[in-house]
Amino acid sequence: MVNSRFVADVRRTVFPAYRPDAEWLEQGMTSLHLTRICTVLSHYFPGLKPADLFALRSLDELTARFG
């Protein structure tokens, strides 16, 4: 289960229609969205880069495997 704070931050600042159960790109996010998500989530995941979100394709994967 993903932290609801992550979801709220992404919805509030980057992508209001964000669904944590779906992959980033499946939702229609662009590389600009992913860059902005990295900025928001870097507070929780120091060193996070947009390329990481292509390998870790959802917030569930990110929280389970980052680092």
DORO-208395 format. One record per atom (N, C-alpha, C, CB): residue in three letters; x, y negated, z negated; residue number from 1. Coordinates in Angstrom, 3 decimals. Glycine has a CB too. Layout:
N
code  c1  c2  c3  pos
ALA  X  Y  Z  NUM
...
//
This chain:
67
code  c1  c2  c3  pos
MET  0.848  1.194  0.000  1
MET  0.000  0.000  0.000  1
MET  0.881  -1.241  0.000  1
MET  -0.958  -0.007  -1.225  1
VAL  0.587  -2.171  0.870  2
VAL  1.367  -3.396  0.962  2
VAL  0.919  -4.395  -0.092  2
VAL  1.247  -4.008  2.358  2
ASN  1.844  -5.215  -0.469  3
ASN  1.574  -6.256  -1.429  3
ASN  0.600  -7.261  -0.817  3
ASN  2.881  -6.945  -1.872  3
SER  -0.483  -7.536  -1.508  4
SER  -1.489  -8.455  -0.968  4
SER  -0.942  -9.874  -0.809  4
SER  -2.718  -8.474  -1.873  4
ARG  0.088  -10.221  -1.555  5
ARG  0.702  -11.544  -1.409  5
ARG  1.355  -11.684  -0.038  5
ARG  1.742  -11.785  -2.521  5
PHE  2.001  -10.613  0.456  6
PHE  2.604  -10.643  1.788  6
PHE  1.525  -10.915  2.830  6
PHE  3.337  -9.308  2.096  6
VAL  0.433  -10.178  2.724  7
VAL  -0.664  -10.303  3.681  7
VAL  -1.233  -11.717  3.650  7
VAL  -1.771  -9.272  3.380  7
ALA  -1.472  -12.242  2.467  8
ALA  -2.027  -13.590  2.338  8
ALA  -1.077  -14.628  2.927  8
ALA  -2.315  -13.914  0.864  8
ASP  0.222  -14.481  2.685  9
ASP  1.195  -15.430  3.220  9
ASP  1.213  -15.410  4.746  9
ASP  2.590  -15.120  2.678  9
VAL  1.186  -14.219  5.329  10
VAL  1.194  -14.105  6.798  10
VAL  -0.087  -14.699  7.378  10
VAL  1.344  -12.619  7.236  10
ARG  -1.223  -14.388  6.772  11
ARG  -2.491  -14.921  7.284  11
ARG  -2.569  -16.440  7.141  11
ARG  -3.667  -14.274  6.553  11
ARG  -2.126  -16.947  6.039  12
ARG  -2.237  -18.376  5.772  12
ARG  -1.294  -19.204  6.650  12
ARG  -1.951  -18.651  4.308  12
THR  -0.105  -18.710  6.904  13
THR  0.892  -19.545  7.551  13
THR  1.195  -19.198  9.007  13
THR  2.134  -19.474  6.782  13
VAL  0.872  -17.972  9.444  14
VAL  1.311  -17.562  10.782  14
VAL  0.190  -17.033  11.666  14
VAL  2.366  -16.515  10.660  14
PHE  -0.547  -16.052  11.190  15
PHE  -1.460  -15.314  12.057  15
PHE  -2.738  -14.990  11.278  15
PHE  -0.788  -14.008  12.593  15
PRO  -3.743  -15.868  11.324  16
PRO  -4.951  -15.701  10.514  16
PRO  -5.684  -14.365  10.706  16
PRO  -5.891  -16.811  10.820  16
ALA  -5.580  -13.773  11.882  17
ALA  -6.278  -12.510  12.158  17
ALA  -5.443  -11.284  11.799  17
ALA  -6.664  -12.443  13.622  17
TYR  -4.344  -11.481  11.080  18
TYR  -3.428  -10.382  10.760  18
TYR  -4.137  -9.223  10.057  18
TYR  -2.291  -10.891  9.885  18
ARG  -3.830  -7.997  10.531  19
ARG  -4.344  -6.755  9.928  19
ARG  -3.143  -5.915  9.489  19
ARG  -5.262  -5.951  10.942  19
PRO  -2.987  -5.679  8.208  20
PRO  -1.809  -4.948  7.736  20
PRO  -1.764  -3.484  8.171  20
PRO  -1.753  -5.013  6.245  20
ASP  -2.893  -2.937  8.608  21
ASP  -2.928  -1.534  9.016  21
ASP  -2.491  -1.337  10.470  21
ASP  -4.327  -0.977  8.824  21
ALA  -2.244  -2.428  11.190  22
ALA  -1.877  -2.337  12.599  22
ALA  -0.454  -2.841  12.815  22
ALA  -2.864  -3.135  13.466  22
GLU  0.148  -2.388  13.911  23
GLU  1.493  -2.835  14.246  23
GLU  1.467  -4.294  14.687  23
GLU  2.101  -1.949  15.348  23
TRP  2.612  -4.973  14.479  24
TRP  2.709  -6.398  14.816  24
TRP  2.273  -6.670  16.260  24
TRP  4.146  -6.893  14.604  24
LEU  2.921  -5.998  17.211  25
LEU  2.678  -6.287  18.624  25
LEU  1.310  -5.816  19.088  25
LEU  3.745  -5.646  19.473  25
GLU  0.788  -4.785  18.466  26
GLU  -0.538  -4.273  18.793  26
GLU  -1.611  -5.340  18.547  26
GLU  -0.841  -3.010  17.967  26
GLN  -1.315  -6.265  17.659  27
GLN  -2.272  -7.313  17.302  27
GLN  -2.174  -8.538  18.205  27
GLN  -2.062  -7.729  15.868  27
GLY  -1.258  -8.491  19.160  28
GLY  -1.096  -9.607  20.071  28
GLY  -0.090  -10.646  19.598  28
GLY  -2.407  -10.258  20.287  28
MET  0.699  -10.305  18.616  29
MET  1.714  -11.242  18.149  29
MET  2.824  -11.370  19.187  29
MET  2.292  -10.789  16.792  29
THR  3.343  -12.564  19.288  30
THR  4.435  -12.842  20.218  30
THR  5.744  -12.917  19.434  30
THR  4.181  -14.167  21.006  30
SER  6.831  -13.094  20.151  31
SER  8.118  -13.224  19.461  31
SER  8.131  -14.474  18.583  31
SER  9.279  -13.275  20.480  31
LEU  7.409  -15.502  18.968  32
LEU  7.310  -16.700  18.128  32
LEU  6.618  -16.370  16.802  32
LEU  6.542  -17.821  18.871  32
HIS  5.538  -15.594  16.861  33
HIS  4.862  -15.166  15.625  33
HIS  5.825  -14.374  14.738  33
HIS  3.607  -14.309  15.954  33
LEU  6.561  -13.452  15.349  34
LEU  7.481  -12.617  14.563  34
LEU  8.582  -13.458  13.920  34
LEU  8.106  -11.530  15.451  34
THR  9.047  -14.469  14.633  35
THR  10.053  -15.368  14.059  35
THR  9.481  -16.105  12.859  35
THR  10.551  -16.375  15.112  35
ARG  8.265  -16.567  12.990  36
ARG  7.618  -17.274  11.872  36
ARG  7.351  -16.336  10.705  36
ARG  6.304  -17.917  12.332  36
ILE  6.958  -15.104  11.004  37
ILE  6.733  -14.122  9.934  37
ILE  8.027  -13.872  9.172  37
ILE  6.187  -12.793  10.512  37
CYS  9.134  -13.796  9.884  38
CYS  10.436  -13.610  9.224  38
CYS  10.735  -14.759  8.275  38
CYS  11.559  -13.488  10.268  38
THR  10.413  -15.959  8.700  39
THR  10.636  -17.121  7.835  39
THR  9.817  -16.994  6.556  39
THR  10.276  -18.429  8.572  39
VAL  8.561  -16.610  6.690  40
VAL  7.677  -16.463  5.530  40
VAL  8.132  -15.311  4.634  40
VAL  6.227  -16.234  5.988  40
LEU  8.423  -14.173  5.242  41
LEU  8.739  -12.980  4.448  41
LEU  10.190  -12.925  3.989  41
LEU  8.427  -11.746  5.244  41
SER  11.036  -13.814  4.479  42
SER  12.438  -13.786  4.048  42
SER  12.590  -14.083  2.564  42
SER  13.252  -14.784  4.852  42
HIS  11.586  -14.682  1.973  43
HIS  11.606  -14.903  0.523  43
HIS  11.540  -13.565  -0.221  43
HIS  10.426  -15.817  0.093  43
TYR  10.875  -12.599  0.372  44
TYR  10.727  -11.269  -0.226  44
TYR  11.763  -10.282  0.306  44
TYR  9.327  -10.732  0.033  44
PHE  12.200  -10.511  1.553  45
PHE  13.145  -9.612  2.214  45
PHE  14.333  -10.439  2.730  45
PHE  12.451  -8.829  3.389  45
PRO  15.278  -10.770  1.853  46
PRO  16.423  -11.590  2.282  46
PRO  17.168  -10.942  3.448  46
PRO  17.389  -11.814  1.108  46
GLY  17.495  -11.763  4.435  47
GLY  18.222  -11.272  5.601  47
GLY  17.336  -10.739  6.710  47
GLY  19.159  -10.209  5.183  47
LEU  16.035  -10.773  6.530  48
LEU  15.105  -10.284  7.543  48
LEU  15.243  -11.114  8.820  48
LEU  13.649  -10.332  7.018  48
LYS  15.311  -10.412  9.958  49
LYS  15.446  -11.063  11.266  49
LYS  14.336  -10.563  12.194  49
LYS  16.856  -10.783  11.889  49
PRO  13.971  -11.366  13.199  50
PRO  12.909  -10.936  14.118  50
PRO  13.164  -9.558  14.729  50
PRO  12.753  -11.952  15.227  50
ALA  14.407  -9.235  15.031  51
ALA  14.705  -7.916  15.609  51
ALA  14.297  -6.783  14.670  51
ALA  16.198  -7.806  15.933  51
ASP  14.347  -7.027  13.375  52
ASP  13.930  -6.003  12.408  52
ASP  12.464  -5.635  12.592  52
ASP  14.168  -6.492  10.973  52
LEU  11.654  -6.609  13.019  53
LEU  10.221  -6.359  13.156  53
LEU  9.881  -5.569  14.416  53
LEU  9.471  -7.669  13.162  53
PHE  10.840  -5.425  15.319  54
PHE  10.632  -4.539  16.463  54
PHE  10.923  -3.095  16.060  54
PHE  11.528  -4.962  17.655  54
ALA  11.827  -2.905  15.117  55
ALA  12.145  -1.564  14.623  55
ALA  11.164  -1.136  13.531  55
ALA  13.587  -1.519  14.086  55
LEU  10.806  -2.070  12.676  56
LEU  9.860  -1.814  11.588  56
LEU  8.547  -2.459  12.018  56
LEU  10.377  -2.389  10.186  56
ARG  7.729  -1.692  12.701  57
ARG  6.635  -2.233  13.493  57
ARG  5.388  -2.664  12.738  57
ARG  6.251  -1.252  14.469  57
SER  5.389  -2.513  11.420  58
SER  4.244  -2.961  10.632  58
SER  4.725  -3.366  9.249  58
SER  3.158  -1.853  10.536  58
LEU  3.871  -4.027  8.519  59
LEU  4.238  -4.436  7.164  59
LEU  4.428  -3.215  6.270  59
LEU  3.168  -5.369  6.571  59
ASP  3.660  -2.168  6.494  60
ASP  3.858  -0.922  5.739  60
ASP  5.269  -0.375  5.968  60
ASP  2.800  0.136  6.147  60
GLU  5.695  -0.316  7.235  61
GLU  7.040  0.176  7.540  61
GLU  8.104  -0.741  6.947  61
GLU  7.236  0.299  9.058  61
LEU  7.881  -2.036  7.041  62
LEU  8.845  -2.992  6.508  62
LEU  9.036  -2.793  5.007  62
LEU  8.392  -4.425  6.799  62
THR  7.950  -2.692  4.274  63
THR  8.061  -2.553  2.812  63
THR  8.661  -1.206  2.422  63
THR  6.684  -2.716  2.154  63
ALA  8.441  -0.195  3.234  64
ALA  8.952  1.136  2.897  64
ALA  10.418  1.331  3.294  64
ALA  8.104  2.193  3.569  64
ARG  10.857  0.663  4.369  65
ARG  12.158  1.015  4.932  65
ARG  13.172  -0.110  5.036  65
ARG  11.959  1.569  6.257  65
PHE  12.806  -1.360  4.730  66
PHE  13.749  -2.461  4.899  66
PHE  14.891  -2.354  3.899  66
PHE  13.036  -3.806  4.745  66
GLY  16.089  -2.656  4.390  67
GLY  17.229  -2.727  3.464  67
GLY  18.156  -1.665  3.681  67
GLY  16.812  -2.698  2.078  67
//
